[in-house]
Amino acid sequence: MKFSSKPVLIGFFLVFLTLSQFTFAQTEPETFTAKNAVYIEVGGSSGRYAVNYSKIFHQKGKLKLSASAGFSMWPKKFDSKTIWLPSIPIEVSALFGKSNHHLELGMGITSYLTRSLAFNSETFENIDKVVFDAAIPVRIGYRFQKPEGGFFFRVGYTPVINFPTGGKGGWGFDPYWAGISFGKSF
């Protein structure tokens, strides 16, 4: 019986080409059609909580760039009454990943109003006032977002660099901060 290696080599070559096409198709990053997201964040760049809107404004290969803005109100006690002060977190993030799972690296600025208590040495009175304050949150985290939209989730380590505003001294760093977000992308 004669055995020809030519058909076996051609068959092996065709199987190899077919399997390699499937392999390459799975490693290609998916293009995001759902570039918008609305979510609630607890902790993180918002400080306590915020309702946020996010948009992916650039995508190329495994890299996606996203910008987000949010809003929240923080309660503060003044004398015997509680007033609500606004906070606005703004952030830009880079997402690295092929489809649903991403490494998220970001940085932003959170501006907010807060209470400042000072002492007037001439009149010996306390001065209680609302002042502008700001912080720079940095994000290192995980983000789950499907390219076609749906459930949105992220969790991250978000240390904060504090500005010397609001009547306080110098720059500050708070390394003990994290956040978690849930929402929907569309």
NUDOMI-381782 format. One record per residue: y, z, x of N, C-alpha, C in turn. Coordinates in steps of 0.2 Angstrom, whole numbers, padded with zeros to 4 digits, always signed. Example, Ala and Ser with C-alpha at 12.3 -4.5 7.8 and 13.67 -1.06 7.14 Angstrom:
BEGIN
-0028+0039+0066-0022+0039+0062-0016+0039+0066 -0011+0035+0064-0005+0036+0068+0000+0039+0064 
***
This chain:
BEGIN
-0006+0000+0004+0000+0000+0000+0006+0000+0004 +0011-0005+0003+0017-0005+0007+0022-0001+0004 +0026+0002+0008+0032+0006+0005+0038+0004+0008 +0043+0002+0003+0049-0001+0005+0054+0005+0005 +0058+0006+0010+0063+0011+0010+0070+0009+0007 +0071+0002+0007+0077-0001+0004+0079+0002-0003 +0074+0001-0008+0076+0004-0015+0077+0011-0015 +0073+0015-0011+0074+0022-0011+0081+0024-0008 +0083+0020-0003+0090+0022+0000+0096+0020-0005 +0095+0014-0009+0099+0012-0014+0100+0017-0019 +0094+0019-0021+0094+0024-0027+0097+0031-0025 +0095+0033-0019+0099+0039-0016+0106+0038-0016 +0108+0032-0013+0116+0031-0013+0119+0031-0020 +0116+0028-0025+0119+0028-0031+0119+0035-0034 +0114+0039-0033+0114+0046-0036+0119+0050-0032 +0120+0049-0026+0125+0053-0022+0132+0051-0025 +0133+0045-0026+0140+0043-0028+0141+0045-0035 +0136+0046-0040+0137+0048-0046+0138+0056-0046 +0135+0059-0042+0136+0067-0042+0142+0068-0038 +0144+0064-0033+0151+0066-0030+0157+0064-0035 +0156+0060-0039+0161+0059-0044+0162+0065-0049 +0157+0068-0051+0157+0074-0055+0160+0079-0051 +0158+0080-0045+0161+0086-0041+0168+0085-0040 +0170+0079-0038+0178+0078-0037+0181+0079-0044 +0179+0077-0050+0182+0078-0056+0183+0085-0058 +0179+0089-0056+0179+0096-0057+0184+0100-0053 +0185+0097-0047+0190+0101-0042+0197+0098-0043 +0198+0093-0047+0205+0091-0048+0209+0096-0053 +0215+0098-0051+0219+0102-0055+0221+0099-0062 +0220+0103-0067+0222+0100-0074+0230+0100-0075 +0232+0095-0078+0239+0095-0080+0241+0099-0086 +0246+0103-0085+0247+0108-0091+0251+0104-0096 +0249+0104-0102+0252+0101-0108+0256+0107-0111 +0253+0113-0111+0256+0119-0114+0261+0122-0109 +0267+0120-0108+0271+0122-0103+0275+0128-0105 +0275+0130-0111+0279+0136-0114+0275+0142-0115 +0278+0148-0115+0274+0154-0116+0279+0159-0119 +0277+0163-0124+0280+0168-0127+0276+0174-0126 +0278+0180-0123+0274+0186-0122+0278+0192-0122 +0274+0197-0122+0277+0204-0122+0274+0207-0115 +0279+0210-0111+0277+0213-0105+0279+0220-0105 +0274+0224-0103+0275+0231-0102+0275+0233-0095 +0281+0236-0092+0282+0237-0085+0284+0231-0082 +0282+0230-0076+0284+0223-0073+0291+0223-0071 +0293+0216-0071+0300+0215-0070+0305+0217-0075 +0303+0219-0081+0307+0221-0086+0309+0229-0085 +0306+0232-0082+0307+0240-0081+0302+0244-0086 +0303+0243-0092+0299+0247-0097+0295+0242-0101 +0298+0238-0105+0295+0232-0109+0300+0227-0110 +0298+0221-0112+0302+0216-0114+0299+0210-0118 +0302+0207-0122+0300+0201-0125+0302+0195-0121 +0298+0190-0118+0300+0185-0113+0298+0178-0116 +0301+0173-0113+0300+0166-0114+0299+0163-0107 +0294+0159-0106+0292+0156-0100+0291+0149-0100 +0293+0145-0095+0292+0138-0095+0290+0135-0088 +0285+0131-0088+0283+0128-0082+0287+0122-0081 +0291+0122-0076+0296+0116-0075+0294+0111-0070 +0289+0113-0066+0286+0108-0061+0279+0110-0060 +0275+0104-0059+0268+0105-0057+0266+0099-0053 +0263+0101-0048+0260+0095-0043+0254+0098-0040 +0248+0095-0041+0242+0098-0039+0240+0105-0041 +0239+0109-0037+0237+0116-0039+0243+0120-0040 +0249+0118-0038+0256+0122-0038+0259+0120-0045 +0261+0126-0048+0266+0125-0054+0271+0130-0053 +0277+0128-0055+0283+0133-0054+0285+0135-0061 +0287+0141-0062+0288+0143-0069+0295+0148-0069 +0299+0147-0074+0305+0151-0075+0304+0155-0081 +0306+0162-0081+0306+0166-0087+0312+0170-0088 +0313+0172-0094+0319+0176-0096+0317+0180-0102 +0319+0186-0102+0317+0191-0107+0323+0195-0109 +0321+0200-0114+0326+0204-0117+0323+0211-0119 +0326+0216-0118+0324+0223-0121+0329+0228-0121 +0328+0233-0125+0333+0238-0126+0330+0245-0124 +0334+0249-0120+0332+0255-0117+0336+0261-0120 +0333+0266-0123+0336+0272-0126+0339+0276-0120 +0345+0278-0121+0348+0283-0117+0352+0289-0121 +0351+0295-0119+0355+0300-0122+0362+0301-0120 +0366+0301-0124+0373+0303-0122+0375+0309-0127 +0377+0314-0124+0379+0320-0127+0373+0322-0132 +0374+0322-0139+0368+0323-0143+0366+0317-0147 +0368+0311-0145+0366+0305-0148+0363+0300-0143 +0358+0296-0146+0355+0291-0142+0358+0284-0143 +0359+0281-0138+0362+0274-0138+0357+0269-0135 +0357+0263-0137+0352+0258-0135+0356+0253-0130 +0353+0253-0124+0357+0248-0119+0352+0242-0117 +0355+0236-0117+0351+0230-0116+0349+0229-0108 +0343+0226-0107+0341+0224-0101+0338+0217-0101 +0340+0213-0096+0338+0206-0096+0335+0204-0090 +0328+0203-0090+0324+0201-0084+0324+0193-0083 +0326+0191-0077+0325+0184-0076+0321+0183-0070 +0316+0178-0070+0311+0178-0064+0309+0170-0063 +0308+0169-0057+0305+0162-0055+0298+0164-0052 +0293+0160-0054+0286+0161-0051+0283+0155-0049 +0279+0156-0044+0275+0150-0041+0267+0152-0043 +0264+0147-0047+0257+0148-0049+0253+0144-0045 +0247+0146-0042+0243+0143-0038+0236+0143-0041 +0233+0137-0043+0227+0137-0047+0225+0130-0050 +0219+0129-0051+0217+0123-0054+0217+0122-0061 +0215+0127-0065+0215+0127-0072+0217+0133-0076 +0213+0138-0078+0215+0144-0081+0218+0149-0077 +0215+0150-0071+0216+0156-0067+0221+0154-0061 +0226+0159-0060+0231+0157-0055+0233+0164-0052 +0235+0163-0045+0238+0168-0041+0246+0167-0043 +0249+0172-0045+0256+0171-0046+0260+0175-0041 +0265+0172-0038+0270+0175-0034+0277+0173-0036 +0281+0179-0037+0288+0178-0040+0293+0182-0038 +0299+0181-0040+0305+0185-0038+0310+0184-0044 +0314+0189-0045+0319+0188-0050+0324+0193-0050 +0328+0194-0055+0333+0199-0055+0333+0202-0062 +0334+0208-0063+0334+0212-0069+0341+0215-0070 +0345+0213-0074+0352+0216-0075+0351+0221-0082 +0354+0226-0081+0354+0231-0087+0360+0236-0087 +0361+0239-0092+0366+0244-0093+0363+0251-0093 +0366+0255-0089+0363+0262-0089+0369+0267-0089 +0367+0273-0089+0371+0279-0089+0373+0282-0082 +0379+0283-0081+0381+0286-0075+0385+0292-0076 +0383+0297-0073+0387+0304-0074+0390+0306-0067 +0397+0307-0068+0401+0308-0062+0405+0314-0063 +0408+0317-0058+0412+0323-0058+0419+0322-0056 +0424+0323-0060+0431+0322-0058+0433+0329-0055 +0434+0329-0048+0436+0335-0044+0443+0337-0046 +0448+0333-0049+0454+0335-0050+0455+0339-0057 +0451+0336-0062+0451+0339-0069+0445+0344-0070 +0440+0344-0065+0434+0348-0066+0430+0346-0072 +0430+0339-0074+0427+0337-0080+0421+0332-0078 +0416+0332-0082+0411+0327-0081+0413+0321-0084 +0411+0315-0081+0413+0309-0083+0406+0305-0085 +0405+0304-0091+0399+0301-0093+0400+0294-0096 +0398+0289-0093+0400+0282-0095+0394+0277-0094 +0394+0272-0097+0389+0266-0096+0392+0262-0091 +0387+0260-0086+0389+0255-0081+0383+0250-0080 +0385+0244-0077+0381+0239-0075+0376+0241-0069 +0370+0239-0070+0366+0240-0064+0361+0234-0064 +0358+0233-0058+0353+0227-0057+0348+0229-0052 +0342+0226-0052+0337+0226-0048+0333+0220-0046 +0330+0219-0041+0326+0213-0039+0319+0215-0039 +0315+0212-0044+0308+0213-0044+0305+0208-0041 +0299+0209-0037+0295+0205-0034+0288+0205-0037 +0285+0199-0038+0278+0199-0041+0273+0196-0037 +0267+0200-0037+0261+0197-0034+0256+0199-0039 +0253+0194-0042+0248+0195-0048+0243+0190-0050 +0240+0191-0055+0235+0186-0058+0238+0184-0065 +0237+0177-0066+0239+0174-0072+0234+0170-0076 +0232+0171-0082+0227+0167-0085+0231+0163-0091 +0231+0157-0090+0235+0152-0094+0231+0146-0095 +0229+0144-0101+0225+0138-0101+0230+0132-0101 +0228+0126-0098+0232+0120-0098+0234+0118-0105 +0229+0118-0110+0231+0116-0117+0234+0121-0121 +0235+0127-0119+0238+0132-0123+0234+0137-0126 +0236+0142-0129+0232+0147-0132+0234+0154-0129 +0229+0158-0128+0230+0165-0126+0233+0165-0119 +0238+0170-0118+0241+0170-0111+0241+0177-0109 +0239+0179-0103+0238+0185-0100+0240+0185-0093 +0244+0191-0091+0245+0191-0083+0246+0199-0082 +0244+0200-0076+0245+0207-0073+0247+0207-0066 +0251+0211-0064+0254+0210-0057+0257+0217-0054 +0257+0217-0048+0260+0222-0044+0268+0220-0043 +0272+0224-0045+0280+0222-0045+0284+0227-0042 +0284+0228-0036+0289+0232-0033+0296+0230-0034 +0301+0235-0034+0308+0234-0036+0312+0236-0030 +0317+0231-0029+0323+0232-0024+0329+0234-0028 +0332+0240-0028+0338+0242-0032+0344+0240-0028 +0349+0237-0032+0356+0235-0029+0360+0242-0029 +0365+0242-0024+0369+0248-0024+0375+0247-0029 +0373+0247-0036+0378+0246-0041+0378+0252-0045 +0382+0252-0050+0382+0257-0055+0385+0264-0052 +0388+0264-0047+0391+0270-0044+0386+0274-0040 +0380+0271-0039+0376+0274-0034+0377+0272-0027 +0373+0275-0022+0374+0274-0015+0372+0267-0013 +0367+0267-0009+0365+0261-0006+0359+0258-0009 +0356+0253-0005+0350+0250-0008+0344+0254-0008 +0340+0253-0013+0334+0257-0014+0327+0253-0015 +0322+0256-0014+0315+0252-0014+0310+0256-0018 +0308+0254-0024+0303+0257-0027+0296+0253-0027 +0291+0256-0023+0285+0252-0022+0280+0253-0027 +0281+0258-0032+0276+0260-0036+0277+0257-0043 +0276+0251-0044+0278+0248-0051+0273+0242-0052 +0271+0241-0058+0266+0236-0060+0268+0234-0067 +0265+0228-0069+0266+0226-0076+0260+0222-0079 +0260+0222-0085+0255+0218-0089+0258+0214-0095 +0256+0208-0096+0259+0204-0101+0253+0201-0105 +0255+0200-0112+0250+0197-0117+0255+0192-0121 +0252+0186-0123+0256+0182-0127+0252+0176-0128 +0256+0170-0130+0253+0164-0132+0257+0158-0128 +0253+0154-0125+0256+0148-0122+0256+0142-0127 +0261+0137-0127+0260+0132-0131+0264+0126-0128 
***
